[in-house]
């Protein structure tokens, strides 16, 4: 019998990641919304109705790559919203 053991022992909320990276949280949310669990993003829920996006270390690395891509080509957001 194989037992799956999750190797992720912590995540950081988008609020904390935004603060650590010096980026706007709303902007980070917009570029990260397309990320999947495989990319290192999860949703964390507490007693409120809303969840909060959170990232594994791998997810933060992927998010940093997305930040660079969006800063290199700011028109990506405009093209995606049309």
C-alpha positions as CSV (number, residue, x, y, z in Angstrom):
1,X,0.0,0.0,0.0
2,X,1.3,3.4,-1.0
3,X,0.6,6.3,1.3
4,X,0.8,9.8,-0.2
5,X,2.6,12.2,2.0
6,X,2.2,15.9,1.2
7,X,5.6,17.5,1.3
8,X,4.2,21.1,1.6
9,X,4.5,22.1,5.2
10,X,3.6,25.8,4.8
11,X,2.0,28.3,2.4
12,X,2.0,32.1,2.4
13,X,-1.1,34.1,1.7
14,X,-1.3,36.5,-1.2
15,X,-1.3,39.4,1.3
16,X,2.0,38.3,2.7
17,X,3.6,37.5,-0.7
18,X,2.5,40.9,-2.0
19,X,4.1,42.6,1.0
20,X,7.3,40.6,0.7
21,X,7.7,41.2,-3.0
22,X,6.7,44.9,-2.8
23,X,3.8,44.4,-5.2
24,X,0.1,45.4,-5.1
25,X,-2.0,42.6,-3.8
26,X,-4.9,43.2,-6.3
27,X,-2.5,43.2,-9.2
28,X,-0.9,40.0,-8.0
29,X,-4.3,38.4,-7.7
30,X,-5.1,39.4,-11.3
31,X,-2.0,37.7,-12.7
32,X,-2.2,34.7,-10.4
33,X,-5.9,33.9,-11.0
34,X,-5.1,31.5,-13.8
35,X,-2.6,29.5,-11.7
36,X,-3.6,25.9,-10.8
37,X,-2.8,23.7,-7.9
38,X,0.0,22.1,-10.0
39,X,1.5,25.6,-10.2
40,X,1.7,25.9,-6.4
41,X,-1.4,27.9,-5.5
42,X,-4.2,26.8,-3.2
43,X,-7.2,28.5,-1.6
44,X,-7.4,28.7,2.2
45,X,-10.7,29.1,3.9
46,X,-11.6,30.2,7.5
47,X,-14.9,31.0,9.1
48,X,-15.6,33.8,6.6
49,X,-17.3,33.1,3.3
50,X,-14.3,34.2,1.2
51,X,-11.2,32.2,0.7
52,X,-7.8,33.6,0.3
53,X,-5.2,32.6,-2.3
54,X,-2.0,31.1,-0.9
55,X,1.2,29.9,-2.4
56,X,3.7,27.2,-1.8
57,X,7.4,28.1,-2.3
58,X,7.1,26.6,-5.8
59,X,4.0,28.8,-6.3
60,X,5.9,31.9,-5.3
61,X,8.7,31.0,-7.8
62,X,6.0,30.7,-10.5
63,X,4.4,33.9,-9.5
64,X,7.7,35.8,-9.7
65,X,8.0,34.5,-13.2
66,X,4.5,35.7,-14.0
67,X,5.3,39.1,-12.5
68,X,8.4,39.4,-14.8
69,X,6.3,38.4,-17.9
70,X,3.6,41.0,-17.1
71,X,6.1,43.7,-16.4
72,X,7.9,43.0,-19.6
73,X,4.6,43.2,-21.5
74,X,2.0,45.2,-19.6
75,X,-0.5,44.7,-22.5
76,X,-1.1,41.1,-21.4
77,X,-3.8,42.1,-18.9
78,X,-5.6,44.3,-21.4
79,X,-5.6,41.5,-24.0
80,X,-6.9,39.0,-21.5
81,X,-9.8,41.1,-20.3
82,X,-11.2,41.6,-23.9
